[in-house]
Amino acid sequence: MSISKPEKQESLKPINPADIQMRAIAYSLDTLIPGLYIWLGALKIRIGGSEPEESYPGTIHSPIGIALVFPGYRIYSTYQGSYDPTDNYLW
């Protein structure tokens, strides 16, 4: 009879703070949460919106953009792409 050690659970890969900010913008735009969103390379500004759920995999595939989401699901955005993480766009 042998005693087996419990398997060590894999830890989640740490997320870069810039990626967290971009995921928050993507999540807020994807779910149409009112706010002002600006992303210019490393500069990310989110006024309003929400933090993403931990399981949300989305991202924005554009290094520069501005979006404004009003209550009532009105959105004005320079970004017209997908929020899916597997899309590979050449900009």
N, CA and C of each residue as an Amber inpcrd file, in Angstrom:
protein
   273
   0.8460000  -1.1630000   0.0000000   0.0000000   0.0000000   0.0000000
   0.8930000   1.2280000   0.0000000   0.6010000   2.1140000  -0.9110000
   1.4080000   3.3330000  -0.9840000   0.5340000   4.5570000  -0.7500000
   1.1700000   5.5580000  -0.2310000   0.4710000   6.8160000   0.0180000
   0.8860000   7.7870000  -1.0730000  -0.0870000   8.2870000  -1.7580000
   0.2290000   9.2410000  -2.8230000   0.0460000  10.6700000  -2.3170000
   0.9150000  11.4900000  -2.7820000   0.8380000  12.9100000  -2.4260000
  -0.2070000  13.5810000  -3.3080000  -0.9600000  14.5140000  -2.7530000
  -1.9250000  15.2300000  -3.6040000  -1.1820000  16.0460000  -4.6480000
  -1.7600000  16.0630000  -5.8320000  -1.1280000  16.8210000  -6.9090000
  -1.1740000  18.3070000  -6.6080000  -0.0920000  18.9670000  -6.9340000
  -0.0120000  20.4010000  -6.7250000  -0.8460000  21.0960000  -7.7940000
  -1.7380000  21.9730000  -7.3610000  -2.5650000  22.6940000  -8.3200000
  -1.7220000  23.7090000  -9.0530000  -2.0090000  23.8370000 -10.3300000
  -1.2890000  24.8270000 -11.1220000  -1.7750000  26.2170000 -10.7410000
  -0.8370000  27.0910000 -10.5080000  -1.2270000  28.4600000 -10.1860000
  -1.5080000  29.2150000 -11.4790000  -2.3710000  30.1760000 -11.3840000
  -2.6800000  30.9860000 -12.5510000  -1.4850000  31.8410000 -12.8990000
  -1.2790000  32.0250000 -14.1660000  -0.1820000  32.8550000 -14.6460000
  -0.4370000  34.3040000 -14.2340000   0.5550000  34.9720000 -13.6320000
   0.3370000  36.3690000 -13.2530000   0.0350000  37.2210000 -14.4870000
  -0.8610000  38.1550000 -14.3120000  -1.2650000  39.0160000 -15.4210000
  -0.5940000  40.3720000 -15.2670000  -0.0340000  40.8400000 -16.3440000
   0.5970000  42.1530000 -16.3880000  -0.4640000  43.2250000 -16.0810000
  -0.1600000  44.2300000 -15.2330000  -1.1570000  45.2670000 -14.9250000
  -1.7270000  45.9590000 -16.1680000  -0.9220000  46.1470000 -17.1970000
  -1.4270000  46.7640000 -18.4290000  -2.4630000  45.8570000 -19.0860000
  -2.2480000  44.5340000 -19.0160000  -3.2200000  43.5910000 -19.5700000
  -4.5230000  43.6280000 -18.7820000  -4.4260000  43.7850000 -17.4680000
  -5.6250000  43.8820000 -16.6310000  -6.4300000  45.1140000 -17.0290000
  -5.7470000  46.2240000 -17.2460000  -6.4300000  47.4480000 -17.6460000
  -7.0930000  47.2870000 -19.0130000  -6.4070000  46.6490000 -19.9490000
  -6.9770000  46.4610000 -21.2870000  -8.1370000  45.4690000 -21.2360000
  -8.0340000  44.4330000 -20.4060000  -9.1420000  43.4950000 -20.2420000
 -10.3490000  44.1940000 -19.6270000 -10.1150000  45.1210000 -18.6840000
 -11.2200000  45.8670000 -18.0700000 -11.9210000  46.7280000 -19.1130000
 -11.1550000  47.3510000 -19.9920000 -11.7580000  48.1540000 -21.0620000
 -12.5260000  47.2490000 -22.0240000 -11.9180000  46.1360000 -22.4320000
 -12.5830000  45.2100000 -23.3500000 -13.8700000  44.6710000 -22.7410000
 -13.8200000  44.2930000 -21.4690000 -15.0030000  43.7550000 -20.7870000
 -16.1100000  44.8040000 -20.7300000 -15.7470000  46.0320000 -20.3780000
 -16.7310000  47.1010000 -20.2660000 -17.3650000  47.4210000 -21.6140000
 -16.5700000  47.4170000 -22.6740000 -17.1150000  47.6610000 -24.0100000
 -17.9660000  46.4790000 -24.4820000 -17.4910000  45.2880000 -24.2160000
 -18.1970000  44.0810000 -24.6430000 -19.5580000  43.9550000 -23.9540000
 -19.6450000  44.3950000 -22.7020000 -20.9050000  44.3060000 -21.9600000
 -21.6800000  45.6230000 -21.9560000 -21.1840000  46.6180000 -22.7020000
 -21.8370000  47.9180000 -22.8580000 -22.0980000  48.6270000 -21.5250000
 -21.0830000  48.6450000 -20.6710000 -21.1760000  49.3490000 -19.3920000
 -20.8060000  50.8070000 -19.6420000 -21.6690000  51.7540000 -19.2610000
 -21.4090000  53.1680000 -19.5490000 -20.0670000  53.6560000 -19.0020000
 -19.3890000  54.4610000 -19.8190000 -18.1190000  55.0360000 -19.4100000
 -17.3650000  55.6140000 -20.5900000 -16.2240000  56.2160000 -20.2820000
 -15.2990000  56.7530000 -21.2770000 -14.0410000  55.9120000 -21.2170000
 -13.5940000  55.4260000 -22.3650000 -12.4520000  54.5240000 -22.4270000
 -11.4620000  55.0450000 -23.4650000 -10.2080000  55.1660000 -23.0640000
  -9.1570000  55.6450000 -23.9610000  -7.9480000  54.7330000 -23.7750000
  -7.4020000  54.2480000 -24.8620000  -6.1710000  53.4660000 -24.7880000
  -5.2310000  53.9310000 -25.8860000  -4.0480000  54.3250000 -25.4780000
  -3.0100000  54.8380000 -26.3740000  -1.7020000  54.1520000 -26.0020000
  -1.4530000  52.9950000 -26.5690000  -0.2540000  52.2380000 -26.2370000
  -0.2720000  51.8200000 -24.7700000   0.6900000  52.3040000 -23.9950000
   0.7860000  51.9390000 -22.5740000  -0.1810000  52.7390000 -21.7010000
  -0.7070000  53.8420000 -22.2180000  -1.6420000  54.6780000 -21.4570000
  -3.0590000  54.1460000 -21.6230000  -3.6680000  53.7870000 -20.5120000
  -5.0370000  53.2690000 -20.5290000  -5.8560000  54.0540000 -19.5120000
  -6.9660000  54.6590000 -19.9580000  -7.8320000  55.4500000 -19.0830000
  -9.2370000  54.8750000 -19.1650000  -9.7940000  54.5810000 -17.9910000
 -11.1640000  54.0500000 -17.9280000 -11.9120000  54.8450000 -16.8790000
 -12.8880000  55.6380000 -17.3330000 -13.7560000  56.3860000 -16.4240000
 -15.1190000  55.7280000 -16.5100000 -15.5130000  55.0390000 -15.4530000
 -16.7230000  54.2230000 -15.4780000 -16.3370000  52.7890000 -15.7700000
 -17.2700000  52.0330000 -16.2590000 -16.9830000  50.6480000 -16.5970000
 -16.8850000  49.7630000 -15.3830000 -16.2600000  48.6070000 -15.5630000
 -16.1900000  47.6120000 -14.5170000 -14.9340000  46.7680000 -14.6670000
 -14.5090000  46.1730000 -13.5660000 -13.4140000  45.2110000 -13.6140000
 -13.9270000  43.9500000 -14.3100000 -13.0690000  43.2630000 -15.0690000
 -13.5330000  42.0540000 -15.7530000 -13.6880000  40.8880000 -14.7860000
 -14.5630000  39.9620000 -15.1460000 -14.6610000  38.7240000 -14.3930000
 -13.3570000  37.9540000 -14.5960000 -12.9720000  37.1450000 -13.6340000
 -11.7080000  36.4150000 -13.7500000 -11.6860000  35.4790000 -14.9410000
 -12.8400000  34.9710000 -15.3220000 -12.8980000  34.0290000 -16.4410000
 -13.0210000  34.7200000 -17.7970000 -13.1060000  36.0530000 -17.8160000
 -13.2680000  36.7710000 -19.0790000 -11.9400000  36.7920000 -19.8390000
 -11.8830000  36.1980000 -21.0410000 -10.6210000  36.1090000 -21.7710000
 -10.4110000  37.2180000 -22.7990000 -11.3720000  38.0990000 -22.9730000
 -11.3390000  39.0640000 -24.0740000 -10.2200000  40.0780000 -23.9830000
  -9.9460000  40.6910000 -25.1160000  -8.9490000  41.7460000 -25.2040000
  -9.2890000  42.6250000 -26.4080000  -8.5600000  43.6960000 -26.5460000
  -8.7280000  44.5950000 -27.6880000  -7.4920000  44.4560000 -28.5620000
  -7.6980000  44.3070000 -29.8570000  -6.6000000  44.0480000 -30.7780000
  -6.1360000  45.3030000 -31.5030000  -6.2450000  46.4290000 -30.8570000
  -5.8160000  47.6900000 -31.4430000  -5.0190000  48.4640000 -30.3950000
  -3.8560000  49.0020000 -30.7430000  -3.0510000  49.7120000 -29.7490000
  -3.5890000  51.0990000 -29.3970000  -4.4590000  51.6470000 -30.2410000
  -4.9660000  53.0030000 -30.0220000  -6.4730000  53.0240000 -30.2580000
  -7.2000000  53.7040000 -29.3650000  -8.6290000  53.8280000 -29.5750000
  -9.3190000  54.6360000 -28.4940000 -10.5200000  55.0670000 -28.8060000
 -11.3620000  55.8210000 -27.8800000 -12.7740000  55.2740000 -28.0130000
 -13.4580000  55.1470000 -26.8820000 -14.8480000  54.6940000 -26.9160000
 -15.6360000  55.4310000 -25.8440000 -16.8830000  55.6740000 -26.1510000
 -17.8060000  56.3200000 -25.2230000 -19.0950000  55.4980000 -25.2360000
 -19.4830000  55.0010000 -24.0540000 -20.7000000  54.2000000 -23.9320000
 -21.6710000  54.9700000 -23.0500000 -22.8490000  55.2280000 -23.5840000
 -23.8990000  55.9260000 -22.8430000 -24.9010000  54.9200000 -22.2800000
 -25.6250000  55.3140000 -21.2320000 -26.7240000  54.4550000 -20.7740000
 -27.7180000  54.2680000 -21.9190000 -28.3740000  53.1460000 -21.9480000
 -29.2870000  52.8530000 -23.0480000 -28.5750000  52.1620000 -24.1970000
 -27.3530000  51.6750000 -23.9550000 -26.5860000  50.8820000 -24.9080000
 -26.1900000  51.6390000 -26.1680000 -25.9480000  52.9200000 -26.0490000
 -25.4010000  53.6940000 -27.1680000 -23.8840000  53.6750000 -27.0320000
 -23.2030000  53.2550000 -28.0940000 -21.7480000  53.1790000 -28.0580000
 -21.1790000  53.9010000 -29.2760000 -20.1740000  54.6930000 -29.0310000
 -19.4240000  55.3750000 -30.0870000 -17.9700000  54.9960000 -29.8670000
 -17.3700000  54.3320000 -30.8520000 -16.0290000  53.7950000 -30.6600000
 -15.2380000  53.8300000 -31.9550000 -13.9480000  54.0640000 -31.8270000
 -13.0650000  53.9510000 -32.9770000 -12.7090000  52.4920000 -33.2270000
 -12.9420000  51.6260000 -32.2310000 -12.6150000  50.2030000 -32.3410000
 -13.8050000  49.4410000 -32.8980000 -13.5910000  48.7230000 -33.9930000
 -14.6610000  47.9680000 -34.6320000 -14.3390000  46.4740000 -34.7030000
 -13.3130000  46.0380000 -33.9870000 -12.8830000  44.6440000 -34.0690000
 -13.5830000  43.7390000 -33.0740000 -13.0300000  42.5510000 -32.9470000
 -13.5610000  41.5240000 -32.0590000 -12.8660000  41.6040000 -30.6990000
 -13.5430000  41.0870000 -29.6770000 -12.9550000  41.0260000 -28.3410000
 -12.4240000  39.6310000 -28.0330000 -12.5150000  38.7240000 -28.9920000
 -12.0500000  37.3520000 -28.7920000 -10.5320000  37.3280000 -28.6870000
  -9.9920000  36.5410000 -27.7510000  -8.5440000  36.5260000 -27.5530000
  -7.7890000  35.8110000 -28.6650000  -8.4370000  35.0000000 -29.4830000
  -7.7330000  34.2170000 -30.5000000  -7.6080000  34.9290000 -31.8320000
  -8.2780000  36.0450000 -32.0090000  -8.1740000  36.7680000 -33.2700000
  -6.8030000  37.4230000 -33.3870000  -6.2070000  37.2770000 -34.5400000
  -4.9020000  37.9000000 -34.7800000  -5.0420000  38.8770000 -35.9370000
  -5.0330000  40.1430000 -35.6060000  -5.1540000  41.1770000 -36.6130000
  -3.7990000  41.8360000 -36.8160000  -3.5420000  42.2110000 -38.0230000
  -2.3140000  42.9410000 -38.3230000  -2.6700000  44.4010000 -38.4780000
  -2.2060000  45.2140000 -37.5790000  -2.4990000  46.6430000 -37.6290000
  -1.3000000  47.3880000 -38.1000000
